[in-house]
Amino acid sequence: MHKVHVKKDDKVRVTSGKSRGAEGRVLKVLPGSGRAIVEGVNMMKKHTRPNPQRQIQGGILDKEAPLRLDNLMVICPECNQPTRVGRKRLEDGTGVRFCKKCNATLS
């Protein structure tokens, strides 16, 4: 298992690769393989066969492919900057993530 700094529905920016600079929302995190699927980023072509029982028409579909987690930076909702994520414990014992640039807590 990899240490995951992104969660589902986080807004992230891609830092390297062919989709460098692209921003999107995290749809799914795959911690076992250290990857995440980001909406509208790293698109690939998927060839599908028609299946009338499931109402699948078939053809060539565009689909998001997983990206490595170390190529993603979380965008802070407070300062709108890509930032590193820190972790800290509050007084009541709950752990939260925070922005290293502006110290705002991330959801």
Gaussian input, Z-matrix of N, CA and C with variables (Angstrom, degrees):
# hf/3-21g

backbone

0 1
 N
 C     1     B1
 C     2     B2     1     A1
 N     3     B3     2     A2     1     D1
 C     4     B4     3     A3     2     D2
 C     5     B5     4     A4     3     D3
 N     6     B6     5     A5     4     D4
 C     7     B7     6     A6     5     D5
 C     8     B8     7     A7     6     D6
 N     9     B9     8     A8     7     D7
 C    10    B10     9     A9     8     D8
 C    11    B11    10    A10     9     D9
 N    12    B12    11    A11    10    D10
 C    13    B13    12    A12    11    D11
 C    14    B14    13    A13    12    D12
 N    15    B15    14    A14    13    D13
 C    16    B16    15    A15    14    D14
 C    17    B17    16    A16    15    D15
 N    18    B18    17    A17    16    D16
 C    19    B19    18    A18    17    D17
 C    20    B20    19    A19    18    D18
 N    21    B21    20    A20    19    D19
 C    22    B22    21    A21    20    D20
 C    23    B23    22    A22    21    D21
 N    24    B24    23    A23    22    D22
 C    25    B25    24    A24    23    D23
 C    26    B26    25    A25    24    D24
 N    27    B27    26    A26    25    D25
 C    28    B28    27    A27    26    D26
 C    29    B29    28    A28    27    D27
 N    30    B30    29    A29    28    D28
 C    31    B31    30    A30    29    D29
 C    32    B32    31    A31    30    D30
 N    33    B33    32    A32    31    D31
 C    34    B34    33    A33    32    D32
 C    35    B35    34    A34    33    D33
 N    36    B36    35    A35    34    D34
 C    37    B37    36    A36    35    D35
 C    38    B38    37    A37    36    D36
 N    39    B39    38    A38    37    D37
 C    40    B40    39    A39    38    D38
 C    41    B41    40    A40    39    D39
 N    42    B42    41    A41    40    D40
 C    43    B43    42    A42    41    D41
 C    44    B44    43    A43    42    D42
 N    45    B45    44    A44    43    D43
 C    46    B46    45    A45    44    D44
 C    47    B47    46    A46    45    D45
 N    48    B48    47    A47    46    D46
 C    49    B49    48    A48    47    D47
 C    50    B50    49    A49    48    D48
 N    51    B51    50    A50    49    D49
 C    52    B52    51    A51    50    D50
 C    53    B53    52    A52    51    D51
 N    54    B54    53    A53    52    D52
 C    55    B55    54    A54    53    D53
 C    56    B56    55    A55    54    D54
 N    57    B57    56    A56    55    D55
 C    58    B58    57    A57    56    D56
 C    59    B59    58    A58    57    D57
 N    60    B60    59    A59    58    D58
 C    61    B61    60    A60    59    D59
 C    62    B62    61    A61    60    D60
 N    63    B63    62    A62    61    D61
 C    64    B64    63    A63    62    D62
 C    65    B65    64    A64    63    D63
 N    66    B66    65    A65    64    D64
 C    67    B67    66    A66    65    D65
 C    68    B68    67    A67    66    D66
 N    69    B69    68    A68    67    D67
 C    70    B70    69    A69    68    D68
 C    71    B71    70    A70    69    D69
 N    72    B72    71    A71    70    D70
 C    73    B73    72    A72    71    D71
 C    74    B74    73    A73    72    D72
 N    75    B75    74    A74    73    D73
 C    76    B76    75    A75    74    D74
 C    77    B77    76    A76    75    D75
 N    78    B78    77    A77    76    D76
 C    79    B79    78    A78    77    D77
 C    80    B80    79    A79    78    D78
 N    81    B81    80    A80    79    D79
 C    82    B82    81    A81    80    D80
 C    83    B83    82    A82    81    D81
 N    84    B84    83    A83    82    D82
 C    85    B85    84    A84    83    D83
 C    86    B86    85    A85    84    D84
 N    87    B87    86    A86    85    D85
 C    88    B88    87    A87    86    D86
 C    89    B89    88    A88    87    D87
 N    90    B90    89    A89    88    D88
 C    91    B91    90    A90    89    D89
 C    92    B92    91    A91    90    D90
 N    93    B93    92    A92    91    D91
 C    94    B94    93    A93    92    D92
 C    95    B95    94    A94    93    D93
 N    96    B96    95    A95    94    D94
 C    97    B97    96    A96    95    D95
 C    98    B98    97    A97    96    D96
 N    99    B99    98    A98    97    D97
 C   100   B100    99    A99    98    D98
 C   101   B101   100   A100    99    D99
 N   102   B102   101   A101   100   D100
 C   103   B103   102   A102   101   D101
 C   104   B104   103   A103   102   D102
 N   105   B105   104   A104   103   D103
 C   106   B106   105   A105   104   D104
 C   107   B107   106   A106   105   D105
 N   108   B108   107   A107   106   D106
 C   109   B109   108   A108   107   D107
 C   110   B110   109   A109   108   D108
 N   111   B111   110   A110   109   D109
 C   112   B112   111   A111   110   D110
 C   113   B113   112   A112   111   D111
 N   114   B114   113   A113   112   D112
 C   115   B115   114   A114   113   D113
 C   116   B116   115   A115   114   D114
 N   117   B117   116   A116   115   D115
 C   118   B118   117   A117   116   D116
 C   119   B119   118   A118   117   D117
 N   120   B120   119   A119   118   D118
 C   121   B121   120   A120   119   D119
 C   122   B122   121   A121   120   D120
 N   123   B123   122   A122   121   D121
 C   124   B124   123   A123   122   D122
 C   125   B125   124   A124   123   D123
 N   126   B126   125   A125   124   D124
 C   127   B127   126   A126   125   D125
 C   128   B128   127   A127   126   D126
 N   129   B129   128   A128   127   D127
 C   130   B130   129   A129   128   D128
 C   131   B131   130   A130   129   D129
 N   132   B132   131   A131   130   D130
 C   133   B133   132   A132   131   D131
 C   134   B134   133   A133   132   D132
 N   135   B135   134   A134   133   D133
 C   136   B136   135   A135   134   D134
 C   137   B137   136   A136   135   D135
 N   138   B138   137   A137   136   D136
 C   139   B139   138   A138   137   D137
 C   140   B140   139   A139   138   D138
 N   141   B141   140   A140   139   D139
 C   142   B142   141   A141   140   D140
 C   143   B143   142   A142   141   D141
 N   144   B144   143   A143   142   D142
 C   145   B145   144   A144   143   D143
 C   146   B146   145   A145   144   D144
 N   147   B147   146   A146   145   D145
 C   148   B148   147   A147   146   D146
 C   149   B149   148   A148   147   D147
 N   150   B150   149   A149   148   D148
 C   151   B151   150   A150   149   D149
 C   152   B152   151   A151   150   D150
 N   153   B153   152   A152   151   D151
 C   154   B154   153   A153   152   D152
 C   155   B155   154   A154   153   D153
 N   156   B156   155   A155   154   D154
 C   157   B157   156   A156   155   D155
 C   158   B158   157   A157   156   D156
 N   159   B159   158   A158   157   D157
 C   160   B160   159   A159   158   D158
 C   161   B161   160   A160   159   D159
 N   162   B162   161   A161   160   D160
 C   163   B163   162   A162   161   D161
 C   164   B164   163   A163   162   D162
 N   165   B165   164   A164   163   D163
 C   166   B166   165   A165   164   D164
 C   167   B167   166   A166   165   D165
 N   168   B168   167   A167   166   D166
 C   169   B169   168   A168   167   D167
 C   170   B170   169   A169   168   D168
 N   171   B171   170   A170   169   D169
 C   172   B172   171   A171   170   D170
 C   173   B173   172   A172   171   D171
 N   174   B174   173   A173   172   D172
 C   175   B175   174   A174   173   D173
 C   176   B176   175   A175   174   D174
 N   177   B177   176   A176   175   D175
 C   178   B178   177   A177   176   D176
 C   179   B179   178   A178   177   D177
 N   180   B180   179   A179   178   D178
 C   181   B181   180   A180   179   D179
 C   182   B182   181   A181   180   D180
 N   183   B183   182   A182   181   D181
 C   184   B184   183   A183   182   D182
 C   185   B185   184   A184   183   D183
 N   186   B186   185   A185   184   D184
 C   187   B187   186   A186   185   D185
 C   188   B188   187   A187   186   D186
 N   189   B189   188   A188   187   D187
 C   190   B190   189   A189   188   D188
 C   191   B191   190   A190   189   D189
 N   192   B192   191   A191   190   D190
 C   193   B193   192   A192   191   D191
 C   194   B194   193   A193   192   D192
 N   195   B195   194   A194   193   D193
 C   196   B196   195   A195   194   D194
 C   197   B197   196   A196   195   D195
 N   198   B198   197   A197   196   D196
 C   199   B199   198   A198   197   D197
 C   200   B200   199   A199   198   D198
 N   201   B201   200   A200   199   D199
 C   202   B202   201   A201   200   D200
 C   203   B203   202   A202   201   D201
 N   204   B204   203   A203   202   D202
 C   205   B205   204   A204   203   D203
 C   206   B206   205   A205   204   D204
 N   207   B207   206   A206   205   D205
 C   208   B208   207   A207   206   D206
 C   209   B209   208   A208   207   D207
 N   210   B210   209   A209   208   D208
 C   211   B211   210   A210   209   D209
 C   212   B212   211   A211   210   D210
 N   213   B213   212   A212   211   D211
 C   214   B214   213   A213   212   D212
 C   215   B215   214   A214   213   D213
 N   216   B216   215   A215   214   D214
 C   217   B217   216   A216   215   D215
 C   218   B218   217   A217   216   D216
 N   219   B219   218   A218   217   D217
 C   220   B220   219   A219   218   D218
 C   221   B221   220   A220   219   D219
 N   222   B222   221   A221   220   D220
 C   223   B223   222   A222   221   D221
 C   224   B224   223   A223   222   D222
 N   225   B225   224   A224   223   D223
 C   226   B226   225   A225   224   D224
 C   227   B227   226   A226   225   D225
 N   228   B228   227   A227   226   D226
 C   229   B229   228   A228   227   D227
 C   230   B230   229   A229   228   D228
 N   231   B231   230   A230   229   D229
 C   232   B232   231   A231   230   D230
 C   233   B233   232   A232   231   D231
 N   234   B234   233   A233   232   D232
 C   235   B235   234   A234   233   D233
 C   236   B236   235   A235   234   D234
 N   237   B237   236   A236   235   D235
 C   238   B238   237   A237   236   D236
 C   239   B239   238   A238   237   D237
 N   240   B240   239   A239   238   D238
 C   241   B241   240   A240   239   D239
 C   242   B242   241   A241   240   D240
 N   243   B243   242   A242   241   D241
 C   244   B244   243   A243   242   D242
 C   245   B245   244   A244   243   D243
 N   246   B246   245   A245   244   D244
 C   247   B247   246   A246   245   D245
 C   248   B248   247   A247   246   D246
 N   249   B249   248   A248   247   D247
 C   250   B250   249   A249   248   D248
 C   251   B251   250   A250   249   D249
 N   252   B252   251   A251   250   D250
 C   253   B253   252   A252   251   D251
 C   254   B254   253   A253   252   D252
 N   255   B255   254   A254   253   D253
 C   256   B256   255   A255   254   D254
 C   257   B257   256   A256   255   D255
 N   258   B258   257   A257   256   D256
 C   259   B259   258   A258   257   D257
 C   260   B260   259   A259   258   D258
 N   261   B261   260   A260   259   D259
 C   262   B262   261   A261   260   D260
 C   263   B263   262   A262   261   D261
 N   264   B264   263   A263   262   D262
 C   265   B265   264   A264   263   D263
 C   266   B266   265   A265   264   D264
 N   267   B267   266   A266   265   D265
 C   268   B268   267   A267   266   D266
 C   269   B269   268   A268   267   D267
 N   270   B270   269   A269   268   D268
 C   271   B271   270   A270   269   D269
 C   272   B272   271   A271   270   D270
 N   273   B273   272   A272   271   D271
 C   274   B274   273   A273   272   D272
 C   275   B275   274   A274   273   D273
 N   276   B276   275   A275   274   D274
 C   277   B277   276   A276   275   D275
 C   278   B278   277   A277   276   D276
 N   279   B279   278   A278   277   D277
 C   280   B280   279   A279   278   D278
 C   281   B281   280   A280   279   D279
 N   282   B282   281   A281   280   D280
 C   283   B283   282   A282   281   D281
 C   284   B284   283   A283   282   D282
 N   285   B285   284   A284   283   D283
 C   286   B286   285   A285   284   D284
 C   287   B287   286   A286   285   D285
 N   288   B288   287   A287   286   D286
 C   289   B289   288   A288   287   D287
 C   290   B290   289   A289   288   D288
 N   291   B291   290   A290   289   D289
 C   292   B292   291   A291   290   D290
 C   293   B293   292   A292   291   D291
 N   294   B294   293   A293   292   D292
 C   295   B295   294   A294   293   D293
 C   296   B296   295   A295   294   D294
 N   297   B297   296   A296   295   D295
 C   298   B298   297   A297   296   D296
 C   299   B299   298   A298   297   D297
 N   300   B300   299   A299   298   D298
 C   301   B301   300   A300   299   D299
 C   302   B302   301   A301   300   D300
 N   303   B303   302   A302   301   D301
 C   304   B304   303   A303   302   D302
 C   305   B305   304   A304   303   D303
 N   306   B306   305   A305   304   D304
 C   307   B307   306   A306   305   D305
 C   308   B308   307   A307   306   D306
 N   309   B309   308   A308   307   D307
 C   310   B310   309   A309   308   D308
 C   311   B311   310   A310   309   D309
 N   312   B312   311   A311   310   D310
 C   313   B313   312   A312   311   D311
 C   314   B314   313   A313   312   D312
 N   315   B315   314   A314   313   D313
 C   316   B316   315   A315   314   D314
 C   317   B317   316   A316   315   D315
 N   318   B318   317   A317   316   D316
 C   319   B319   318   A318   317   D317
 C   320   B320   319   A319   318   D318

   B1=1.4558
   B2=1.5306
   B3=1.3290
   B4=1.4507
   B5=1.5198
   B6=1.3172
   B7=1.4563
   B8=1.5254
   B9=1.3249
   B10=1.4557
   B11=1.5312
   B12=1.3314
   B13=1.4605
   B14=1.5286
   B15=1.3258
   B16=1.4612
   B17=1.5235
   B18=1.3193
   B19=1.4580
   B20=1.5158
   B21=1.3182
   B22=1.4570
   B23=1.5272
   B24=1.3326
   B25=1.4656
   B26=1.5255
   B27=1.3417
   B28=1.4617
   B29=1.5234
   B30=1.3275
   B31=1.4595
   B32=1.5250
   B33=1.3369
   B34=1.4609
   B35=1.5272
   B36=1.3350
   B37=1.4641
   B38=1.5235
   B39=1.3318
   B40=1.4624
   B41=1.5243
   B42=1.3487
   B43=1.4570
   B44=1.5199
   B45=1.3414
   B46=1.4628
   B47=1.5097
   B48=1.3139
   B49=1.4531
   B50=1.5075
   B51=1.3302
   B52=1.4659
   B53=1.5217
   B54=1.3348
   B55=1.4644
   B56=1.5244
   B57=1.3188
   B58=1.4655
   B59=1.5218
   B60=1.3305
   B61=1.4512
   B62=1.5128
   B63=1.3202
   B64=1.4660
   B65=1.5262
   B66=1.3288
   B67=1.4555
   B68=1.5153
   B69=1.3071
   B70=1.4521
   B71=1.5170
   B72=1.3254
   B73=1.4627
   B74=1.5209
   B75=1.3290
   B76=1.4623
   B77=1.5224
   B78=1.3300
   B79=1.4565
   B80=1.5230
   B81=1.3420
   B82=1.4537
   B83=1.5186
   B84=1.3290
   B85=1.4565
   B86=1.5248
   B87=1.3319
   B88=1.4653
   B89=1.5325
   B90=1.3531
   B91=1.4617
   B92=1.5203
   B93=1.3156
   B94=1.4584
   B95=1.5097
   B96=1.3291
   B97=1.4646
   B98=1.5240
   B99=1.3427
   B100=1.4631
   B101=1.5085
   B102=1.3203
   B103=1.4569
   B104=1.5227
   B105=1.3259
   B106=1.4612
   B107=1.5205
   B108=1.3265
   B109=1.4565
   B110=1.5178
   B111=1.3421
   B112=1.4615
   B113=1.5165
   B114=1.3202
   B115=1.4625
   B116=1.5269
   B117=1.3316
   B118=1.4592
   B119=1.5124
   B120=1.3238
   B121=1.4650
   B122=1.5263
   B123=1.3390
   B124=1.4725
   B125=1.5320
   B126=1.3157
   B127=1.4585
   B128=1.5280
   B129=1.3405
   B130=1.4554
   B131=1.5205
   B132=1.3117
   B133=1.4592
   B134=1.5220
   B135=1.3175
   B136=1.4595
   B137=1.5212
   B138=1.3277
   B139=1.4535
   B140=1.5249
   B141=1.3364
   B142=1.4617
   B143=1.5170
   B144=1.3251
   B145=1.4593
   B146=1.5168
   B147=1.3106
   B148=1.4584
   B149=1.5297
   B150=1.3333
   B151=1.4515
   B152=1.5303
   B153=1.3216
   B154=1.4641
   B155=1.5291
   B156=1.3338
   B157=1.4594
   B158=1.5205
   B159=1.3249
   B160=1.4616
   B161=1.5283
   B162=1.3038
   B163=1.4632
   B164=1.5369
   B165=1.3339
   B166=1.4599
   B167=1.5080
   B168=1.3408
   B169=1.4582
   B170=1.5198
   B171=1.3267
   B172=1.4583
   B173=1.5131
   B174=1.3119
   B175=1.4537
   B176=1.5216
   B177=1.3317
   B178=1.4590
   B179=1.5223
   B180=1.3435
   B181=1.4592
   B182=1.5228
   B183=1.3355
   B184=1.4613
   B185=1.5230
   B186=1.3406
   B187=1.4533
   B188=1.5235
   B189=1.3430
   B190=1.4539
   B191=1.5253
   B192=1.3233
   B193=1.4566
   B194=1.5321
   B195=1.3303
   B196=1.4636
   B197=1.5248
   B198=1.3378
   B199=1.4595
   B200=1.5188
   B201=1.3201
   B202=1.4691
   B203=1.5226
   B204=1.3243
   B205=1.4641
   B206=1.5281
   B207=1.3404
   B208=1.4571
   B209=1.5248
   B210=1.3238
   B211=1.4636
   B212=1.5209
   B213=1.3342
   B214=1.4576
   B215=1.5218
   B216=1.3432
   B217=1.4589
   B218=1.5181
   B219=1.3230
   B220=1.4603
   B221=1.5235
   B222=1.3298
   B223=1.4600
   B224=1.5263
   B225=1.3203
   B226=1.4669
   B227=1.5246
   B228=1.3409
   B229=1.4616
   B230=1.5254
   B231=1.3357
   B232=1.4696
   B233=1.5251
   B234=1.3533
   B235=1.4680
   B236=1.5249
   B237=1.3402
   B238=1.4661
   B239=1.5261
   B240=1.3252
   B241=1.4589
   B242=1.5290
   B243=1.3399
   B244=1.4602
   B245=1.5211
   B246=1.3075
   B247=1.4531
   B248=1.5186
   B249=1.3324
   B250=1.4516
   B251=1.5199
   B252=1.3064
   B253=1.4581
   B254=1.5194
   B255=1.3390
   B256=1.4584
   B257=1.5171
   B258=1.3285
   B259=1.4643
   B260=1.5153
   B261=1.3438
   B262=1.4588
   B263=1.5235
   B264=1.3124
   B265=1.4573
   B266=1.5225
   B267=1.3268
   B268=1.4554
   B269=1.5244
   B270=1.3422
   B271=1.4625
   B272=1.5247
   B273=1.3394
   B274=1.4639
   B275=1.5326
   B276=1.3234
   B277=1.4498
   B278=1.5158
   B279=1.3405
   B280=1.4630
   B281=1.5220
   B282=1.3186
   B283=1.4492
   B284=1.5244
   B285=1.3269
   B286=1.4623
   B287=1.5221
   B288=1.3374
   B289=1.4571
   B290=1.5230
   B291=1.3352
   B292=1.4579
   B293=1.5175
   B294=1.3356
   B295=1.4679
   B296=1.5172
   B297=1.3332
   B298=1.4638
   B299=1.5343
   B300=1.3461
   B301=1.4628
   B302=1.5142
   B303=1.3579
   B304=1.4693
   B305=1.5244
   B306=1.3293
   B307=1.4661
   B308=1.5280
   B309=1.2995
   B310=1.4681
   B311=1.5215
   B312=1.3365
   B313=1.4584
   B314=1.5172
   B315=1.3210
   B316=1.4594
   B317=1.5130
   B318=1.3174
   B319=1.4633
   B320=1.5069
   A1=109.38
   A2=114.40
   A3=120.89
   A4=110.13
   A5=116.53
   A6=121.04
   A7=107.11
   A8=116.86
   A9=121.37
   A10=109.80
   A11=116.86
   A12=120.87
   A13=112.18
   A14=117.62
   A15=121.04
   A16=109.48
   A17=115.70
   A18=121.93
   A19=108.39
   A20=115.26
   A21=120.84
   A22=108.75
   A23=116.92
   A24=126.73
   A25=113.72
   A26=119.83
   A27=121.21
   A28=108.85
   A29=116.37
   A30=120.85
   A31=106.87
   A32=116.75
   A33=120.95
   A34=110.60
   A35=115.18
   A36=122.77
   A37=108.18
   A38=115.89
   A39=122.00
   A40=107.93
   A41=116.81
   A42=120.80
   A43=113.81
   A44=118.95
   A45=119.44
   A46=110.22
   A47=115.21
   A48=121.21
   A49=111.61
   A50=116.31
   A51=120.28
   A52=112.26
   A53=117.91
   A54=121.95
   A55=111.57
   A56=118.02
   A57=122.28
   A58=111.42
   A59=116.11
   A60=122.22
   A61=114.07
   A62=117.49
   A63=120.53
   A64=109.90
   A65=115.71
   A66=121.51
   A67=109.23
   A68=115.95
   A69=120.31
   A70=111.19
   A71=114.59
   A72=122.26
   A73=108.18
   A74=117.02
   A75=121.71
   A76=108.52
   A77=115.99
   A78=121.39
   A79=111.95
   A80=116.60
   A81=120.70
   A82=109.22
   A83=116.76
   A84=122.23
   A85=108.13
   A86=115.95
   A87=122.39
   A88=108.43
   A89=118.19
   A90=119.59
   A91=113.86
   A92=118.63
   A93=120.77
   A94=112.56
   A95=116.76
   A96=120.83
   A97=112.40
   A98=117.57
   A99=120.44
   A100=112.91
   A101=117.51
   A102=121.55
   A103=111.30
   A104=116.08
   A105=121.92
   A106=108.59
   A107=115.98
   A108=122.25
   A109=107.37
   A110=116.16
   A111=122.71
   A112=108.72
   A113=116.05
   A114=122.83
   A115=111.22
   A116=116.67
   A117=122.63
   A118=115.47
   A119=118.40
   A120=122.35
   A121=108.79
   A122=117.02
   A123=123.65
   A124=110.53
   A125=116.08
   A126=121.59
   A127=110.50
   A128=115.31
   A129=121.57
   A130=108.87
   A131=116.54
   A132=122.03
   A133=109.22
   A134=116.70
   A135=122.40
   A136=107.83
   A137=116.93
   A138=121.48
   A139=108.61
   A140=116.63
   A141=120.21
   A142=110.35
   A143=115.12
   A144=121.02
   A145=108.70
   A146=117.93
   A147=119.33
   A148=111.36
   A149=116.20
   A150=122.23
   A151=107.66
   A152=117.84
   A153=120.23
   A154=113.72
   A155=118.40
   A156=120.01
   A157=112.14
   A158=117.72
   A159=121.68
   A160=112.66
   A161=118.00
   A162=124.23
   A163=111.75
   A164=116.90
   A165=122.19
   A166=107.21
   A167=115.31
   A168=120.00
   A169=112.63
   A170=118.00
   A171=120.89
   A172=111.50
   A173=116.26
   A174=122.38
   A175=110.54
   A176=116.05
   A177=122.00
   A178=107.89
   A179=116.49
   A180=122.25
   A181=109.84
   A182=116.82
   A183=121.81
   A184=108.01
   A185=116.23
   A186=121.62
   A187=109.18
   A188=117.26
   A189=120.84
   A190=110.32
   A191=116.35
   A192=121.73
   A193=108.39
   A194=118.12
   A195=120.02
   A196=112.58
   A197=115.47
   A198=123.85
   A199=108.64
   A200=117.28
   A201=120.35
   A202=109.78
   A203=115.90
   A204=120.89
   A205=112.38
   A206=117.71
   A207=118.54
   A208=112.58
   A209=118.45
   A210=121.73
   A211=111.82
   A212=118.29
   A213=121.99
   A214=110.47
   A215=115.93
   A216=121.95
   A217=108.34
   A218=116.25
   A219=121.71
   A220=109.02
   A221=117.04
   A222=122.18
   A223=107.86
   A224=116.05
   A225=121.93
   A226=109.18
   A227=118.82
   A228=120.29
   A229=113.31
   A230=118.04
   A231=121.20
   A232=111.79
   A233=116.80
   A234=120.07
   A235=113.07
   A236=118.74
   A237=124.05
   A238=112.76
   A239=116.98
   A240=122.53
   A241=108.88
   A242=118.27
   A243=118.61
   A244=108.57
   A245=116.62
   A246=120.24
   A247=111.38
   A248=114.87
   A249=120.05
   A250=108.12
   A251=115.93
   A252=121.03
   A253=108.77
   A254=116.22
   A255=121.74
   A256=109.48
   A257=114.99
   A258=120.10
   A259=108.05
   A260=116.48
   A261=120.55
   A262=109.27
   A263=115.16
   A264=122.11
   A265=109.22
   A266=115.99
   A267=121.16
   A268=109.52
   A269=116.08
   A270=120.93
   A271=111.99
   A272=116.90
   A273=119.51
   A274=112.31
   A275=118.30
   A276=121.57
   A277=115.71
   A278=118.12
   A279=119.89
   A280=109.71
   A281=116.12
   A282=120.90
   A283=110.84
   A284=116.53
   A285=121.39
   A286=108.71
   A287=115.51
   A288=122.18
   A289=107.69
   A290=116.72
   A291=119.49
   A292=110.82
   A293=115.16
   A294=123.51
   A295=108.52
   A296=117.49
   A297=121.21
   A298=112.05
   A299=118.09
   A300=120.20
   A301=112.22
   A302=116.95
   A303=119.73
   A304=113.85
   A305=118.08
   A306=124.28
   A307=114.19
   A308=118.92
   A309=121.71
   A310=108.88
   A311=116.56
   A312=119.44
   A313=109.84
   A314=115.54
   A315=121.73
   A316=108.05
   A317=116.11
   A318=119.42
   A319=112.55
   D1=139.95
   D2=178.20
   D3=-97.16
   D4=152.11
   D5=174.59
   D6=-76.29
   D7=122.14
   D8=-171.13
   D9=-103.66
   D10=125.22
   D11=178.18
   D12=-102.93
   D13=-4.88
   D14=177.69
   D15=-114.28
   D16=152.49
   D17=176.65
   D18=-125.89
   D19=167.24
   D20=175.45
   D21=-60.40
   D22=141.40
   D23=179.91
   D24=73.66
   D25=6.86
   D26=170.87
   D27=-72.65
   D28=147.91
   D29=172.07
   D30=-92.43
   D31=127.32
   D32=-174.79
   D33=-130.22
   D34=160.64
   D35=173.83
   D36=-121.51
   D37=139.08
   D38=179.59
   D39=-83.95
   D40=130.15
   D41=-175.17
   D42=-98.66
   D43=-18.17
   D44=179.24
   D45=-154.63
   D46=163.88
   D47=-179.32
   D48=101.86
   D49=-171.49
   D50=-176.09
   D51=-70.65
   D52=-21.13
   D53=179.28
   D54=-100.55
   D55=25.00
   D56=-176.85
   D57=-58.14
   D58=132.76
   D59=179.13
   D60=89.99
   D61=-10.38
   D62=-179.67
   D63=-75.12
   D64=147.00
   D65=178.96
   D66=-121.52
   D67=149.37
   D68=178.65
   D69=-171.84
   D70=177.61
   D71=-178.58
   D72=-99.20
   D73=139.47
   D74=-179.70
   D75=-75.04
   D76=123.23
   D77=178.80
   D78=-90.57
   D79=-36.49
   D80=-175.82
   D81=-156.09
   D82=139.96
   D83=176.83
   D84=-112.07
   D85=131.63
   D86=-179.98
   D87=-115.03
   D88=83.38
   D89=-173.12
   D90=-67.38
   D91=-25.84
   D92=179.91
   D93=-63.54
   D94=-37.12
   D95=179.69
   D96=-102.72
   D97=-1.14
   D98=178.73
   D99=70.17
   D100=36.99
   D101=-176.82
   D102=-133.13
   D103=164.92
   D104=176.99
   D105=-144.61
   D106=152.17
   D107=176.62
   D108=-104.80
   D109=124.18
   D110=-177.05
   D111=-112.47
   D112=135.45
   D113=-175.79
   D114=-63.40
   D115=122.01
   D116=175.10
   D117=76.08
   D118=11.34
   D119=-177.47
   D120=-122.34
   D121=143.86
   D122=177.74
   D123=60.63
   D124=53.57
   D125=-177.23
   D126=-74.50
   D127=144.62
   D128=176.71
   D129=-134.50
   D130=163.87
   D131=177.95
   D132=-94.47
   D133=132.81
   D134=179.15
   D135=-121.35
   D136=120.46
   D137=178.75
   D138=-89.64
   D139=122.31
   D140=-178.02
   D141=-120.86
   D142=147.87
   D143=176.36
   D144=-90.94
   D145=149.32
   D146=176.86
   D147=-67.93
   D148=141.11
   D149=177.21
   D150=-136.40
   D151=97.18
   D152=-176.02
   D153=-63.38
   D154=-27.80
   D155=-179.57
   D156=-66.49
   D157=-33.57
   D158=179.46
   D159=-101.04
   D160=10.11
   D161=-177.42
   D162=55.99
   D163=40.76
   D164=174.83
   D165=-99.77
   D166=124.26
   D167=-174.47
   D168=-78.82
   D169=-33.33
   D170=-178.67
   D171=91.68
   D172=165.78
   D173=-179.11
   D174=122.99
   D175=-158.56
   D176=-178.42
   D177=-103.56
   D178=119.61
   D179=-178.61
   D180=-110.76
   D181=149.11
   D182=171.29
   D183=-91.29
   D184=133.12
   D185=-175.19
   D186=-142.59
   D187=147.06
   D188=177.76
   D189=-77.01
   D190=135.68
   D191=175.59
   D192=-102.55
   D193=152.82
   D194=-178.97
   D195=-67.05
   D196=148.14
   D197=175.09
   D198=-114.15
   D199=153.57
   D200=176.04
   D201=-71.04
   D202=143.99
   D203=-177.23
   D204=-66.26
   D205=-30.42
   D206=-178.71
   D207=-76.22
   D208=-3.28
   D209=174.50
   D210=-99.11
   D211=10.49
   D212=-177.81
   D213=-119.48
   D214=140.21
   D215=172.65
   D216=-123.74
   D217=134.96
   D218=179.18
   D219=-73.47
   D220=137.39
   D221=175.31
   D222=-95.04
   D223=121.87
   D224=-177.98
   D225=-69.61
   D226=131.77
   D227=178.83
   D228=-71.15
   D229=-20.27
   D230=-179.49
   D231=-81.08
   D232=-52.86
   D233=-174.98
   D234=-100.75
   D235=-2.82
   D236=178.83
   D237=53.65
   D238=36.48
   D239=178.41
   D240=-119.84
   D241=144.67
   D242=171.09
   D243=-68.29
   D244=132.53
   D245=-172.02
   D246=-142.26
   D247=160.92
   D248=169.99
   D249=-79.30
   D250=156.92
   D251=-175.73
   D252=-112.18
   D253=130.88
   D254=174.42
   D255=-108.75
   D256=165.25
   D257=178.60
   D258=-126.48
   D259=140.35
   D260=175.77
   D261=-149.55
   D262=160.67
   D263=178.10
   D264=-102.66
   D265=135.94
   D266=175.83
   D267=-83.91
   D268=175.41
   D269=-178.00
   D270=-61.86
   D271=-32.88
   D272=-178.22
   D273=-83.23
   D274=2.77
   D275=175.12
   D276=94.31
   D277=-3.73
   D278=179.14
   D279=-81.72
   D280=141.86
   D281=177.81
   D282=-92.30
   D283=137.99
   D284=179.22
   D285=-131.86
   D286=157.13
   D287=172.33
   D288=-95.91
   D289=147.52
   D290=178.24
   D291=-139.19
   D292=156.15
   D293=179.05
   D294=-76.71
   D295=130.36
   D296=179.85
   D297=-74.77
   D298=-15.66
   D299=-178.22
   D300=-88.95
   D301=-45.18
   D302=-175.04
   D303=-118.39
   D304=2.84
   D305=-179.88
   D306=60.98
   D307=20.33
   D308=176.58
   D309=-79.46
   D310=143.92
   D311=178.37
   D312=-78.52
   D313=141.19
   D314=177.70
   D315=-99.64
   D316=147.43
   D317=-178.29
   D318=-69.63

